[in-house]
Amino acid sequence: MNLKIVIVEGVAPYEQVRARIAEQARSGALPVGYRLPTVRGLAESLGLAANTVAKAYRALETDGVIETRGRNGTFVAAAGSAAERELATAAQAYAERARRLGLDEDQALAAVRDALRAANG
């Protein structure tokens, strides 16, 4: 099992690291319990500043994708269930807001698609 990240121009490097680890964790390419490289180790292998990787790891931890176990390291968290719960809560709040604003399903879904396209570059 290997973590695979290729940094490209045009997108913030921390976002690329965050997105790639999240994608690999969701797909199972990085299984639950997989030990991630240290912040310094990953930064060196990617040619990035340690703060860039640390920012990505913090975002992933906030999203429930990874967990830090002190000196034992950083690991892929169990199934990202915290992230899925947070997403479901946000989706429910959005659906309620769209209803209050009088949007129909097609309008609400179009707004979500536009937002996702914008967020993913």
C-alpha positions as CSV (number, residue, x, y, z in Angstrom):
1,M,0.0,0.0,0.0
2,N,1.5,3.3,-1.0
3,L,0.2,6.9,-0.7
4,K,0.3,8.4,-4.2
5,I,0.3,12.2,-4.6
6,V,1.5,14.3,-7.6
7,I,1.5,18.0,-7.1
8,V,0.4,20.1,-10.1
9,E,0.4,23.8,-10.8
10,G,-2.8,25.8,-10.5
11,V,-4.3,24.3,-7.3
12,A,-3.1,25.0,-3.7
13,P,-0.7,22.3,-2.7
14,Y,-2.3,21.7,0.7
15,E,-5.7,21.2,-1.1
16,Q,-4.1,18.7,-3.4
17,V,-2.6,16.7,-0.5
18,R,-5.9,16.9,1.4
19,A,-8.1,15.9,-1.6
20,R,-5.8,13.0,-2.7
21,I,-5.5,11.4,0.8
22,A,-9.3,11.8,1.3
23,E,-10.0,10.2,-2.1
24,Q,-7.6,7.3,-1.5
25,A,-9.1,6.7,2.0
26,R,-12.7,6.8,0.6
27,S,-11.9,4.4,-2.2
28,G,-10.1,1.9,0.1
29,A,-6.7,2.4,-1.7
30,L,-5.6,3.6,1.8
31,P,-7.3,1.1,4.2
32,V,-8.6,2.0,7.6
33,G,-5.6,1.9,10.0
34,Y,-3.0,2.7,7.3
35,R,-0.2,4.7,8.9
36,L,0.5,7.9,7.0
37,P,3.9,9.4,6.6
38,T,5.0,12.0,9.1
39,V,4.3,15.6,8.2
40,R,8.0,16.2,7.6
41,G,8.5,12.9,5.7
42,L,5.6,13.6,3.3
43,A,6.7,17.2,2.9
44,E,10.2,16.2,1.9
45,S,9.0,13.5,-0.5
46,L,6.7,16.0,-2.2
47,G,9.0,18.9,-2.1
48,L,6.6,21.0,0.0
49,A,6.9,23.0,3.2
50,A,6.1,21.0,6.4
51,N,3.4,23.6,7.2
52,T,1.6,22.8,3.9
53,V,1.3,19.2,4.8
54,A,0.4,20.0,8.4
55,K,-2.4,22.2,7.1
56,A,-3.7,19.3,4.9
57,Y,-3.5,16.8,7.8
58,R,-5.4,19.2,10.1
59,A,-8.2,19.6,7.6
60,L,-8.3,15.8,7.1
61,E,-8.5,15.3,10.8
62,T,-11.3,17.8,11.2
63,D,-13.2,16.0,8.4
64,G,-12.7,12.7,10.2
65,V,-10.7,11.1,7.4
66,I,-7.5,10.6,9.5
67,E,-6.7,10.5,13.2
68,T,-3.5,11.4,15.0
69,R,-2.5,9.1,17.9
70,G,0.1,11.2,19.5
71,R,3.6,9.8,19.1
72,N,2.3,6.7,17.5
73,G,1.5,8.6,14.2
74,T,-1.3,9.5,12.0
75,F,-3.7,6.9,10.6
76,V,-6.6,6.6,8.2
77,A,-9.7,6.7,10.4
78,A,-12.5,4.2,10.5
79,A,-14.5,4.6,7.3
80,G,-14.7,8.4,7.5
81,S,-18.0,8.0,9.4
82,A,-17.6,11.4,11.0
83,A,-17.2,13.0,7.6
84,E,-20.3,11.3,6.3
85,R,-22.4,12.3,9.3
86,E,-21.2,15.9,8.9
87,L,-22.0,15.9,5.2
88,A,-25.5,14.4,5.9
89,T,-26.2,17.2,8.4
90,A,-25.0,19.9,6.0
91,A,-27.1,18.4,3.2
92,Q,-30.2,18.3,5.5
93,A,-29.7,22.0,6.5
94,Y,-29.2,22.9,2.8
95,A,-32.4,21.1,1.8
96,E,-34.4,22.8,4.5
97,R,-33.0,26.2,3.5
98,A,-33.7,25.6,-0.2
99,R,-37.3,24.7,0.7
100,R,-37.7,27.9,2.7
101,L,-36.3,29.9,-0.2
102,G,-38.9,28.4,-2.5
103,L,-36.5,26.5,-4.7
104,D,-37.6,23.4,-6.5
105,E,-35.4,20.2,-6.5
106,D,-33.8,21.0,-9.9
107,Q,-32.8,24.5,-8.8
108,A,-31.4,23.3,-5.5
109,L,-29.4,20.5,-7.2
110,A,-28.1,22.9,-9.9
111,A,-26.8,25.2,-7.1
112,V,-25.0,22.2,-5.5
113,R,-23.5,21.1,-8.8
114,D,-22.2,24.7,-9.4
115,A,-20.7,24.9,-5.9
116,L,-19.0,21.5,-6.3
117,R,-17.5,22.5,-9.6
118,A,-16.2,25.7,-8.1
119,A,-14.8,23.9,-5.1
120,N,-13.0,21.3,-7.3
121,G,-11.5,23.8,-9.7
